[in-house]
Amino acid sequence: MATVAFPTKLPGTDSARSAMDADALRRGVLDNLICLQARPPAIATPHDWYMALAYSVRDRMLARWAATIQTYAAQELRVACYLSAEFLIGPQLGNNLVNLGIEDNARAAMQSLGQDLDSLLALEEEPGLGNGGLGRLAACYLDSLATLEIPSVGYGIRYEFGIFDQEIHNGCQVEVTDKWLQKGNPWEIVRPNVAYYVAFGGHAESGVDEQGRYTVRWMPARMVKGVACDTPMLGFRVNTCNTLRLWKSEAIESFDLQDFNAGDYYQAVQEKVISETLSKVLYPNDEPEAGKRLRLAQQYFFVSCSLQDMLRLLDLKGEPIARFADMFTVQLNDTHPSIAVAELMRLLVDVRSVPWDDAWATTCRALAYTNHTLLPEALETWGLPLFSSLLPRPLEIIYEINRRFLELVRRKYPGDEARVARMSLIDESGEKRVRMAHLSTIGSHAVNGVAQLHSTLLRQTVLRDFAELWPERFLNVTNGVTPRRFMLLSNPGLASLLDETVGKGWVTDLTRLRTLEAFADNLAFQQKWRDVKLANKKMLAERIGHVTRIAVDPDALFDIQVKRIHEYKRQHLNALYIITLYQRLRRNIEQGVVPRCFIFGGKAAPGYAMAKLMIRLITGIAEVVNNDASMKGRLKVVFYPDFNVKNAHFIYPAADLSEQISTAGKEASGTGNMKFMMNGALTIGTLDGANIEIRDEAGSDNFFLFGLTASQVDSVKREGYRPAVHVERNEELRETLGLIADGYFSRGDRQVFRPLVDNLLNADPFLVLADYADYVACQERVSSAWQDPVRWTRMSILNTARSGKFSSDRAIGEYCERIWTISPVRIALDRG
């Protein structure tokens, strides 16, 4: 490992900007309160205090950030560039306090100023930079990259508004604008001098240069400027502070004085409005054509800015263009950055005059692709008319890539035109469309899935032809999550117990938790374990009461399903079971029952009607069950609105049972399942995604398994699935669906859930009804286990003890070794 000392000394060890003790923090907060917030303490608002503290913490990061940047600039090294449309980084203050190791000092400093640290932490807005698992995974990877001291930078879009804040009105999801930046962002540093121009529309002109070489020049209809907005990403108890660089779109000329003087006030600022739309909102609704156009423009915008930035850094180091792939390894996080294949070729061939074959070799050596889905609708494709009108020159390059590639396919498989059609970058089966997953696969040297099953199915299904052509390109890197945020920060009670039992090293080496296995049968330790869990459940119960006005019993089994609302994730299977359990209790209210609190959370895409209907069903069930006096102490149902990282801090630590019930073969990996496991929740799930590996690690006795396997799902569908057969054979299922259809959970309105019921009875694309009976039986096994506290606690301890594989540190280590060929670089600070 290389070590380079940072030549510029830090401010003095007693400085209010760098010292870590409580008194220096107190002085730093007061300085920033007055000098940056312009507020004397007497009239400062709680938010002023939060901002002053955040700036004081950032001060302590900036010297590390500068040292990291200078060290990388001074060395010949390879940098991992992680391109992602989402970075769901979560609130930063608590995480940075933990990584710096100054949480206790900050608490003491704020207390001396009459402020409560926990109250200030609660004020921080959730950054609207991501939506679900894809963005949270990217954020976990940034944490691990810094903690493992890997030279890296994350590239994405600096969205002004997040996807939306979710509210529940009359049982329905209502989308509210996520104005996460309205009060400022203390972690962001805007770099107006780091800006690039991105072209759209127009046409391409070919010609010959002075040396007689064929050239193409893109003549765009308009240009947009991308400005860098940097956020420091600090590692845990190391000096490495990497960069998350997000691009904000701006007009090249934001105000036209001639139009203004002529009286056309609207036209004078129109260019600014149009240009800034690019980074305005995360995932605009792409149902209308304008939404599709904006999403494609967003993807090209951030990819082009990012690649131009890498080329600039290459120039600053004085490296020739041929060294690009030696200096940068570029990971494409799903298909959103796929246009990087064409854009890097354009920048190399058109702008830098690199011969095509050399440019292609550089592109393939630099790029790698992570696939996150097997769902056809999630494998992005773009219609040719849209693509051509917005990105004419990149489309020409895609055609040339495709021509050369299909020549290779025809040589390898002569006469197999069906294979050629399947592998082409252009889908010509209907409206001609560009296949972005194909583009990523062709232009990358490595293609990985994110769980063992997913990677196998990827090779066997959606990318089968490519895996046969290039088997050496395909590999698996199972996802992971950071234990710093999802254990140390969000579950301090458990973290303290782990420190006391196995030592503090588990935070950066999660495999050390295996030591807990020796305590799994220790009754005294089990009691400590239950005490931690109960305290977490009380905190969540308090929040549920505050947010939803529903009172829940912390002694009940907390059965939790929080994730994006989608048919394949099958929240409606869970809902069917709740109705079944409710009916059983109504028939025999005196029967022995395990008190349960079912907790749901997650957002439905604004245009996804069926997902929204699933939320409406859950809230309808909650209305009926929670208002039934006979269910008191037996059954509660809660939909917790606006599930995000901030709320997850309270949810994962409080879970007893983790619902991971997607149709086998549909979930790529999942990461929520890992967070639940780390915090001691037991999993009820199918053999899908990373559930398989979770079960392998935890042991089959510590996992509640049900449902069809992926191969059985395929068989059932091939044989002609008839969902109604399962209804005919199962009286409880028939009764449950009948109650929904009759309006029992929609205040007598029989029309509300008709689309959902009809979909299940006539299509059931994700085999909810096929897995229903086995799921109900598995839930009975859950209840039986819960009734034995010693057994349940033992299972819980073993789940945490065996969760080490699912650390993002392990995942990033595999990327470094197997894909990126990159090594740690230690950052040294000279404190004088």
Summary of the structure (lengths in Angstrom):
residues: 832
radius of gyration: 27.5
end to end distance: 23.5
largest distance: 92.0
contacts: 2903
relative contact order: 0.11
helix: 53%
strand: 16%
